Amino acid sequence: MNYLITGGTGFVGQSLINKLIENDHHAYVLTRSPKKHPNEPQVTYISFEHNVSRLPKIHGVINLAGESIFGRWTETKKEKILSSRLKVTEKTIQLIAKMDTTPHVFINASAVGFYGMSNSVIYTEDTNTPANDFLADVVAKWEKAALSAEDLGMRTVRTRFGIILDKNNGALSMMDIPFKGFIGGKIGNGEQWMSWVHIDDVIDLIYYALTNDNVEGPINATAPNPLRNKDFTAVLGNVLNRPYLFTVPKTIIDLALGEMGQLITRGQYVLPKKAKEYGYNFHYPHLNEALENIYKND
């Protein structure tokens, strides 16, 4: 089958493309600079100006594009975080509308930031109202834009990612640096929840949503066993065989990162209720298993 992907050059996108290739599918990657990426036997890079009549039938669309949330949240950065997601989503749906045959499914990346921050509330997809903060507002507007795909008759899925664990990309690749330098430990009081997920489960859950017609609506892409930061760092230290005795004061994070620091000093307890109801089985439900797999060749 043929799948159209935005954000295909990011680490989630690249892993998803590999999954599609392994299953004998073809990936058409929407990018602003297709000439920078040589085509491969099962991967074709195209621009948003591509004549869709020249494409074969597209069976599904996965929208992963958006400005990274990492970095100090200046007003300019905030505008890029929001506008990049809305513009790509809107342009992608406009492109779909021009196709002779409408794809069956539209999967839109999203984030557990929808729920806001809390050390006491347990969040599932049953929470329908976004929190009142910047990231929740971005997610709510992004998901609303994605729902335009339903007007085209497409089954629409919103995958709300937690903290994606990957050895060379994302949060973990930054978190393990102090541990490798023997100065790792909890952040602040360590009580903040971390709703994490192994990259393999992210990719397989997206693929599960692509290939199972009963999956729709929001779905949390988080492992079923969140941990508090103090427990997460203890497991990370044990897997890396490094001490975890140090504490990074919250004030240091706030000074270094500003408003974005709340992603590290605060958190939320998010459960993948719908994924389990749909029958998805996590490869790595527990953190020690996930980290041992990630660092197995170290």
N, C-alpha and C positions, 0 to 999 in steps of 0.2 A: 504494500500500500504506500501511498504518498502522503507525507506530512509537511506542513508549512510551519516554520519556527521563527519567532523573533527572539533576539537575545541569544542566538545560537553560538556566539563566540565567547560567551561567559562560561564559568566553570560548570554550572548546572546545565547550560545548553550543550556544551561539548560532551558531557557525560550522557545526556539524553540522546544526542546524535549517535554516539557509540552503541547505545542500547537499541536504537532503531536499526542500525546497520546489522547488528548481531541477529536481529529477527527478520532480516531480508527486506526491510522497508527502505524507501528513498526519502531523504530529507531535503527540503527546499528551504534555504535559510535566507530570510529577509534581512538585508543589511544596507547601511548607507553607502558602503564602499565595497561592492561585490568584486571589483577587479583586484582588490588586495588579497583575495582568498581564492587560490586555484581550486577549480572543481575537481571532485573525486568521482569514482564510479557510482557511488550511492549518495553523494552530497553535491547539491547545486546551489550556488550563491546568487541571489537575485536582489534587485533594488525594488523600492516601493513603486517605481515608475514602470516596472515590468508589465508587458502586455499579458494579462492573465489568460487570454484566449490561447496563448502558446504553451500554457501549462497543461500537464495531464490532469485527470481528476484528482483533486485533493480530498483526502478522507478525513483529515483532522487538522486543527490549528492549535499550536501551543505558543502562548504569548508570555515570554520571560523577560522582555526588555525593560530597562529602567536605569536611571542614574544610581550608582552605589550610594547606600545610606551611610557608609563609613566616611569619616571626616567631620570637621567642625561644622555645625549647622548654622552657617551664616544665612542671612536672608536670601542671598544669591543661591547658595547651596540648596536651601529649602525649595526655592522656586524650581530648580533643576530636578530635584527629586520628584516633585509633583508633576510638573509639566511634561517631563520625559515619559512618564508612565501614561498620562492621559493622551498625549499626542500619538504615541506609537499604537496604543490600543485603538484609538479612533481611526487612524490611517489603515490599520490592519483590517478592521471591520469594513471600512469603505472598499478596500481591495477585495474582500470576500464577496461583497454585494455585487461586484462586477463579474463574478464567476458564473459560467453557464450552469454548473451544478454546485449547489451549496454543500460544503463539507458537513459531515455528521456531527462533529463535536468541536467545541471551542474550550480550551483549558487555559485559564488565566492564572499566572503567578499572583500570589498575595502574601500576607504575612500575619502572624499572630499578634502583631502590633495593633490589629483591629480591636483587641480586647482591653488594651490599656495595661496598667501595672498594678499588681496587688500581691501581697504575701499571704493572703488568707482565702481568696476566692478561687474556686476551681472552674475553669472555663472549658466549655465544649461548644460545638456548633449551634447548640440551643440558644446561645447568647446572640441576639439579633441586633442589638443596638451598639454602635461603636462607642469607644471611650471618648473623652473630651481632651485630646492632646494632639500634637502635630502628626505623629505617625498614624494614629487611628484615623485622623481626618484624611490623610493621604490614601490609606487602604480603602476607606469607605468610598471615596470618589473614584478610585481605580476600579473597584469592584462594580460600581454603578455604571461606569463606562463599558466594562466588559459585558454587562447584562444586555447591552444592545444586540449582542449576538443572538439572544433569544428571539428578537424580533425577526431574524432571518430564518428562524425555525431550527436553530442549532441547539443541541444539548450542551449546556454550559456548566463548567466546573470551575470553582475558585479554590485553588490549593493554597492554604495558609501555612507558609513555611515557618518552622521554628528556627533555632540556631543550628545551621547545617554544619555537620562535622566532616571535614575533609582535610587530608594531611597537608596539602599545599595551597589551599585556598580558604577564604572565609575566616571566621572568628577563631577557629582552633589553631590555625597557622600563626596567629598572633599570641594566643593564650599560652602556647607551650614554650615560647621563647624564654621567659623567666625561669621556668622549670628546668629547661636544658642548661641554664646558667646557674642552677642550684639556689635560686632565690624565689621560687614559686610559692604561692599560697593563696588564701582567700582574698576577696575584694570587699572592703568595708567590713561589716559584721558577718558577712557570708550567709545571711539568712534569705537573700533573694533567690527565687526559684529560677531554674534554667530549664526551659522546655527545648530539648535538643533533639536532633535526628541525624542518623548516619546518611551520607550522600547516597549510598546504594538504595536505601529505603525511599528517599525522595524520588529518585529516578524510577524505581519500580512502582511506586504509588502513582506517579504521573502516567506510566505505561498502563497500569491497572485501570486508571480512569479513562484512558484512551480506548481501551479494548473491552470495557464492560458497559453496556448500554444503560444499566440501571444507576450508574454513578452520576450524580448531578448536584448542583448547589455548592455551598462551602464545604470543604473537607480539610481538617487539620493534618498537616504533614509534620507530626511530632511523634516521638517515641512514646510508648504508654507509661514510661516511668521517669518523669521529671525528677530533678534533684536540686536541692539547695546548693548555692555556690560553694559553701564550705565542704559539702559532700562531693560535689563534682570535682573540685580541685584535689581532694584527697584521693579519689579514684585515678585522676590524671597523674598525680605524683607517684602512685603505686605502679601504674602501668609503665611509666617512664623510668621507674626505679630512682626517683629523685625526691628530696625532702619537700614538704609543703608547710613549712613552719612560719613563713613570712605572711604579713598582711599588707595589702596595698590600701592606704587610707582613701576613703571616699573623696576627701578634699583634693587629693592628687588627681583623681580621675576627672573630677569636675573642672579643675583648673586646666587640665590638658585637653579635654574634649568638649567642655561646655555642655550645652543641652543634650548632645548626643550621648554623653556619659551615662544618662539614665538607662540606656540599653544594657549597661554593665552593672550599674549599682542598684538597679531595680529589676524586677522581673515579673513573670506570671506563670501560673501552673495551668498548662493547657493539655487536655487529653484528646486523643484521636478517636472520639466516640464513633463517628460515622465510618471511618476506615475499618474499624473492627466490625461494625454492623454490616458493612458491605462484604466482609469476609477476607479482607486483606490481612495477611500474616507478616508481621515485621520480622526481618532477618536479624535485627539487632534491637531487641526490646530493652536491654539493660546496658548501661554505659560501659561497664568493664568489657563486655563482649565487643562493643563498637570500637573502643579505643585499642583493644588488643588486635583487632583486625587492621585498623588504620596504621598501627606502628609495628606490625608483625615482622617487617623486614629491616627494622632499625637495629 
